[in-house]
């Protein structure tokens, strides 16, 4: 079983590596907005 790696880049919203460290600032902001929208949708259910 592979263990989820902790994130040290400061971009992860979960504390675990999401692979966002290599994204440009624009890509990061788009991914962050999409992630937050998805989480808000889940919270509404």
PDB file of N, CA, C and O in Angstrom, chain B, residues numbered from 101:
ATOM      1  N   UNK B 101       0.852  -1.173   0.000  1.00  0.00           N
ATOM      2  CA  UNK B 101       0.000   0.000   0.000  1.00  0.00           C
ATOM      3  C   UNK B 101       0.893   1.230   0.000  1.00  0.00           C
ATOM      4  O   UNK B 101       1.821   1.326   0.803  1.00  0.00           O
ATOM      5  N   UNK B 102       0.620   2.165  -0.891  1.00  0.00           N
ATOM      6  CA  UNK B 102       1.433   3.375  -0.932  1.00  0.00           C
ATOM      7  C   UNK B 102       0.848   4.417   0.012  1.00  0.00           C
ATOM      8  O   UNK B 102      -0.367   4.596   0.097  1.00  0.00           O
ATOM      9  N   UNK B 103       1.728   5.084   0.705  1.00  0.00           N
ATOM     10  CA  UNK B 103       1.320   6.094   1.672  1.00  0.00           C
ATOM     11  C   UNK B 103       1.243   7.449   0.984  1.00  0.00           C
ATOM     12  O   UNK B 103       2.100   7.771   0.161  1.00  0.00           O
ATOM     13  N   UNK B 104       0.222   8.252   1.310  1.00  0.00           N
ATOM     14  CA  UNK B 104       0.086   9.584   0.752  1.00  0.00           C
ATOM     15  C   UNK B 104       1.168  10.463   1.360  1.00  0.00           C
ATOM     16  O   UNK B 104       1.356  10.490   2.576  1.00  0.00           O
ATOM     17  N   UNK B 105       1.874  11.181   0.495  1.00  0.00           N
ATOM     18  CA  UNK B 105       2.961  12.024   0.965  1.00  0.00           C
ATOM     19  C   UNK B 105       2.426  13.336   1.499  1.00  0.00           C
ATOM     20  O   UNK B 105       1.463  13.896   0.974  1.00  0.00           O
ATOM     21  N   UNK B 106       3.069  13.817   2.555  1.00  0.00           N
ATOM     22  CA  UNK B 106       2.746  15.128   3.096  1.00  0.00           C
ATOM     23  C   UNK B 106       3.299  16.178   2.150  1.00  0.00           C
ATOM     24  O   UNK B 106       4.252  15.911   1.417  1.00  0.00           O
ATOM     25  N   UNK B 107       2.720  17.356   2.156  1.00  0.00           N
ATOM     26  CA  UNK B 107       3.121  18.406   1.231  1.00  0.00           C
ATOM     27  C   UNK B 107       3.866  19.509   1.969  1.00  0.00           C
ATOM     28  O   UNK B 107       3.432  19.973   3.023  1.00  0.00           O
ATOM     29  N   UNK B 108       4.971  19.912   1.411  1.00  0.00           N
ATOM     30  CA  UNK B 108       5.749  20.985   2.005  1.00  0.00           C
ATOM     31  C   UNK B 108       5.772  22.248   1.158  1.00  0.00           C
ATOM     32  O   UNK B 108       6.405  23.232   1.543  1.00  0.00           O
ATOM     33  N   UNK B 109       5.094  22.243   0.011  1.00  0.00           N
ATOM     34  CA  UNK B 109       5.169  23.401  -0.879  1.00  0.00           C
ATOM     35  C   UNK B 109       4.220  24.518  -0.463  1.00  0.00           C
ATOM     36  O   UNK B 109       4.368  25.656  -0.907  1.00  0.00           O
ATOM     37  N   UNK B 110       3.245  24.198   0.388  1.00  0.00           N
ATOM     38  CA  UNK B 110       2.313  25.214   0.854  1.00  0.00           C
ATOM     39  C   UNK B 110       1.093  25.408  -0.028  1.00  0.00           C
ATOM     40  O   UNK B 110       0.245  26.245   0.280  1.00  0.00           O
ATOM     41  N   UNK B 111       0.983  24.674  -1.095  1.00  0.00           N
ATOM     42  CA  UNK B 111      -0.157  24.833  -2.002  1.00  0.00           C
ATOM     43  C   UNK B 111      -1.283  23.842  -1.738  1.00  0.00           C
ATOM     44  O   UNK B 111      -2.409  24.060  -2.183  1.00  0.00           O
ATOM     45  N   UNK B 112      -1.004  22.781  -1.036  1.00  0.00           N
ATOM     46  CA  UNK B 112      -2.018  21.761  -0.794  1.00  0.00           C
ATOM     47  C   UNK B 112      -3.067  22.274   0.180  1.00  0.00           C
ATOM     48  O   UNK B 112      -2.744  22.871   1.207  1.00  0.00           O
ATOM     49  N   UNK B 113      -4.314  22.034  -0.156  1.00  0.00           N
ATOM     50  CA  UNK B 113      -5.406  22.436   0.725  1.00  0.00           C
ATOM     51  C   UNK B 113      -5.749  21.344   1.731  1.00  0.00           C
ATOM     52  O   UNK B 113      -6.529  21.566   2.657  1.00  0.00           O
ATOM     53  N   UNK B 114      -5.163  20.163   1.544  1.00  0.00           N
ATOM     54  CA  UNK B 114      -5.457  19.040   2.416  1.00  0.00           C
ATOM     55  C   UNK B 114      -4.297  18.678   3.338  1.00  0.00           C
ATOM     56  O   UNK B 114      -4.472  17.915   4.288  1.00  0.00           O
ATOM     57  N   UNK B 115      -3.118  19.223   3.061  1.00  0.00           N
ATOM     58  CA  UNK B 115      -1.930  18.852   3.829  1.00  0.00           C
ATOM     59  C   UNK B 115      -1.173  17.696   3.198  1.00  0.00           C
ATOM     60  O   UNK B 115      -0.018  17.444   3.541  1.00  0.00           O
ATOM     61  N   UNK B 116      -1.815  17.000   2.284  1.00  0.00           N
ATOM     62  CA  UNK B 116      -1.179  15.907   1.546  1.00  0.00           C
ATOM     63  C   UNK B 116      -0.843  16.379   0.145  1.00  0.00           C
ATOM     64  O   UNK B 116      -1.510  17.259  -0.398  1.00  0.00           O
ATOM     65  N   UNK B 117       0.186  15.797  -0.436  1.00  0.00           N
ATOM     66  CA  UNK B 117       0.630  16.216  -1.766  1.00  0.00           C
ATOM     67  C   UNK B 117      -0.488  15.996  -2.785  1.00  0.00           C
ATOM     68  O   UNK B 117      -1.041  14.903  -2.906  1.00  0.00           O
ATOM     69  N   UNK B 118      -0.801  17.062  -3.509  1.00  0.00           N
ATOM     70  CA  UNK B 118      -1.805  17.010  -4.559  1.00  0.00           C
ATOM     71  C   UNK B 118      -1.157  17.190  -5.923  1.00  0.00           C
ATOM     72  O   UNK B 118      -1.852  17.220  -6.939  1.00  0.00           O
ATOM     73  N   UNK B 119       0.168  17.310  -5.956  1.00  0.00           N
ATOM     74  CA  UNK B 119       0.888  17.482  -7.208  1.00  0.00           C
ATOM     75  C   UNK B 119       0.808  18.898  -7.761  1.00  0.00           C
ATOM     76  O   UNK B 119       1.093  19.113  -8.939  1.00  0.00           O
ATOM     77  N   UNK B 120       0.429  19.858  -6.944  1.00  0.00           N
ATOM     78  CA  UNK B 120       0.235  21.222  -7.403  1.00  0.00           C
ATOM     79  C   UNK B 120       1.508  22.055  -7.365  1.00  0.00           C
ATOM     80  O   UNK B 120       1.496  23.190  -7.840  1.00  0.00           O
ATOM     81  N   UNK B 121       2.589  21.546  -6.826  1.00  0.00           N
ATOM     82  CA  UNK B 121       3.817  22.328  -6.686  1.00  0.00           C
ATOM     83  C   UNK B 121       4.406  22.744  -8.020  1.00  0.00           C
ATOM     84  O   UNK B 121       5.119  23.746  -8.081  1.00  0.00           O
ATOM     85  N   UNK B 122       4.138  22.018  -9.080  1.00  0.00           N
ATOM     86  CA  UNK B 122       4.712  22.315 -10.390  1.00  0.00           C
ATOM     87  C   UNK B 122       3.827  23.219 -11.242  1.00  0.00           C
ATOM     88  O   UNK B 122       4.225  23.602 -12.342  1.00  0.00           O
ATOM     89  N   UNK B 123       2.638  23.567 -10.758  1.00  0.00           N
ATOM     90  CA  UNK B 123       1.728  24.392 -11.539  1.00  0.00           C
ATOM     91  C   UNK B 123       2.175  25.846 -11.542  1.00  0.00           C
ATOM     92  O   UNK B 123       2.783  26.323 -10.584  1.00  0.00           O
ATOM     93  N   UNK B 124       1.867  26.549 -12.636  1.00  0.00           N
ATOM     94  CA  UNK B 124       2.090  27.990 -12.663  1.00  0.00           C
ATOM     95  C   UNK B 124       1.082  28.624 -11.706  1.00  0.00           C
ATOM     96  O   UNK B 124       0.133  27.966 -11.279  1.00  0.00           O
ATOM     97  N   UNK B 125       1.280  29.876 -11.376  1.00  0.00           N
ATOM     98  CA  UNK B 125       0.355  30.562 -10.462  1.00  0.00           C
ATOM     99  C   UNK B 125      -1.069  30.563 -11.034  1.00  0.00           C
ATOM    100  O   UNK B 125      -2.033  30.352 -10.297  1.00  0.00           O
ATOM    101  N   UNK B 126      -1.200  30.798 -12.332  1.00  0.00           N
ATOM    102  CA  UNK B 126      -2.511  30.812 -12.979  1.00  0.00           C
ATOM    103  C   UNK B 126      -3.174  29.436 -12.906  1.00  0.00           C
ATOM    104  O   UNK B 126      -4.358  29.326 -12.587  1.00  0.00           O
ATOM    105  N   UNK B 127      -2.407  28.394 -13.201  1.00  0.00           N
ATOM    106  CA  UNK B 127      -2.933  27.026 -13.137  1.00  0.00           C
ATOM    107  C   UNK B 127      -3.316  26.669 -11.702  1.00  0.00           C
ATOM    108  O   UNK B 127      -4.349  26.043 -11.467  1.00  0.00           O
ATOM    109  N   UNK B 128      -2.487  27.068 -10.756  1.00  0.00           N
ATOM    110  CA  UNK B 128      -2.762  26.793  -9.343  1.00  0.00           C
ATOM    111  C   UNK B 128      -4.073  27.440  -8.914  1.00  0.00           C
ATOM    112  O   UNK B 128      -4.904  26.795  -8.275  1.00  0.00           O
ATOM    113  N   UNK B 129      -4.262  28.703  -9.258  1.00  0.00           N
ATOM    114  CA  UNK B 129      -5.483  29.402  -8.861  1.00  0.00           C
ATOM    115  C   UNK B 129      -6.725  28.759  -9.482  1.00  0.00           C
ATOM    116  O   UNK B 129      -7.774  28.694  -8.841  1.00  0.00           O
ATOM    117  N   UNK B 130      -6.613  28.284 -10.722  1.00  0.00           N
ATOM    118  CA  UNK B 130      -7.736  27.606 -11.381  1.00  0.00           C
ATOM    119  C   UNK B 130      -8.033  26.281 -10.686  1.00  0.00           C
ATOM    120  O   UNK B 130      -9.195  25.965 -10.435  1.00  0.00           O
ATOM    121  N   UNK B 131      -6.999  25.505 -10.374  1.00  0.00           N
ATOM    122  CA  UNK B 131      -7.184  24.221  -9.685  1.00  0.00           C
ATOM    123  C   UNK B 131      -7.775  24.443  -8.287  1.00  0.00           C
ATOM    124  O   UNK B 131      -8.653  23.701  -7.847  1.00  0.00           O
ATOM    125  N   UNK B 132      -7.285  25.462  -7.608  1.00  0.00           N
ATOM    126  CA  UNK B 132      -7.776  25.764  -6.263  1.00  0.00           C
ATOM    127  C   UNK B 132      -9.258  26.132  -6.298  1.00  0.00           C
ATOM    128  O   UNK B 132     -10.035  25.656  -5.470  1.00  0.00           O
ATOM    129  N   UNK B 133      -9.652  26.975  -7.251  1.00  0.00           N
ATOM    130  CA  UNK B 133     -11.054  27.375  -7.381  1.00  0.00           C
ATOM    131  C   UNK B 133     -11.938  26.167  -7.681  1.00  0.00           C
ATOM    132  O   UNK B 133     -13.020  26.031  -7.111  1.00  0.00           O
ATOM    133  N   UNK B 134     -11.480  25.294  -8.569  1.00  0.00           N
ATOM    134  CA  UNK B 134     -12.253  24.099  -8.908  1.00  0.00           C
ATOM    135  C   UNK B 134     -12.379  23.179  -7.702  1.00  0.00           C
ATOM    136  O   UNK B 134     -13.453  22.633  -7.449  1.00  0.00           O
ATOM    137  N   UNK B 135     -11.299  23.003  -6.962  1.00  0.00           N
ATOM    138  CA  UNK B 135     -11.320  22.151  -5.775  1.00  0.00           C
ATOM    139  C   UNK B 135     -12.281  22.714  -4.732  1.00  0.00           C
ATOM    140  O   UNK B 135     -13.077  21.973  -4.155  1.00  0.00           O
ATOM    141  N   UNK B 136     -12.210  24.025  -4.488  1.00  0.00           N
ATOM    142  CA  UNK B 136     -13.085  24.645  -3.493  1.00  0.00           C
ATOM    143  C   UNK B 136     -14.550  24.560  -3.907  1.00  0.00           C
ATOM    144  O   UNK B 136     -15.417  24.357  -3.057  1.00  0.00           O
ATOM    145  N   UNK B 137     -14.840  24.711  -5.196  1.00  0.00           N
ATOM    146  CA  UNK B 137     -16.216  24.583  -5.691  1.00  0.00           C
ATOM    147  C   UNK B 137     -16.720  23.160  -5.500  1.00  0.00           C
ATOM    148  O   UNK B 137     -17.868  22.948  -5.108  1.00  0.00           O
ATOM    149  N   UNK B 138     -15.860  22.186  -5.779  1.00  0.00           N
ATOM    150  CA  UNK B 138     -16.227  20.785  -5.602  1.00  0.00           C
ATOM    151  C   UNK B 138     -16.517  20.480  -4.132  1.00  0.00           C
ATOM    152  O   UNK B 138     -17.473  19.773  -3.815  1.00  0.00           O
ATOM    153  N   UNK B 139     -15.692  21.013  -3.247  1.00  0.00           N
ATOM    154  CA  UNK B 139     -15.892  20.781  -1.809  1.00  0.00           C
ATOM    155  C   UNK B 139     -17.182  21.448  -1.330  1.00  0.00           C
ATOM    156  O   UNK B 139     -17.911  20.871  -0.524  1.00  0.00           O
ATOM    157  N   UNK B 140     -17.469  22.649  -1.815  1.00  0.00           N
ATOM    158  CA  UNK B 140     -18.701  23.348  -1.442  1.00  0.00           C
ATOM    159  C   UNK B 140     -19.926  22.571  -1.909  1.00  0.00           C
ATOM    160  O   UNK B 140     -20.934  22.503  -1.204  1.00  0.00           O
ATOM    161  N   UNK B 141     -19.834  21.986  -3.101  1.00  0.00           N
ATOM    162  CA  UNK B 141     -20.939  21.185  -3.630  1.00  0.00           C
ATOM    163  C   UNK B 141     -21.165  19.952  -2.751  1.00  0.00           C
ATOM    164  O   UNK B 141     -22.307  19.591  -2.467  1.00  0.00           O
ATOM    165  N   UNK B 142     -20.088  19.312  -2.326  1.00  0.00           N
ATOM    166  CA  UNK B 142     -20.193  18.150  -1.450  1.00  0.00           C
ATOM    167  C   UNK B 142     -20.813  18.522  -0.112  1.00  0.00           C
ATOM    168  O   UNK B 142     -21.601  17.760   0.448  1.00  0.00           O
ATOM    169  N   UNK B 143     -20.453  19.703   0.400  1.00  0.00           N
ATOM    170  CA  UNK B 143     -20.969  20.155   1.689  1.00  0.00           C
ATOM    171  C   UNK B 143     -22.450  20.467   1.637  1.00  0.00           C
ATOM    172  O   UNK B 143     -23.138  20.366   2.653  1.00  0.00           O
ATOM    173  N   UNK B 144     -22.959  20.848   0.461  1.00  0.00           N
ATOM    174  CA  UNK B 144     -24.382  21.156   0.297  1.00  0.00           C
ATOM    175  C   UNK B 144     -25.250  19.913   0.347  1.00  0.00           C
ATOM    176  O   UNK B 144     -26.436  19.997   0.669  1.00  0.00           O
ATOM    177  N   UNK B 145     -24.672  18.759   0.031  1.00  0.00           N
ATOM    178  CA  UNK B 145     -25.437  17.507  -0.008  1.00  0.00           C
ATOM    179  C   UNK B 145     -25.633  16.927   1.357  1.00  0.00           C
ATOM    180  O   UNK B 145     -26.256  15.875   1.496  1.00  0.00           O
TER     181      UNK B 145
END
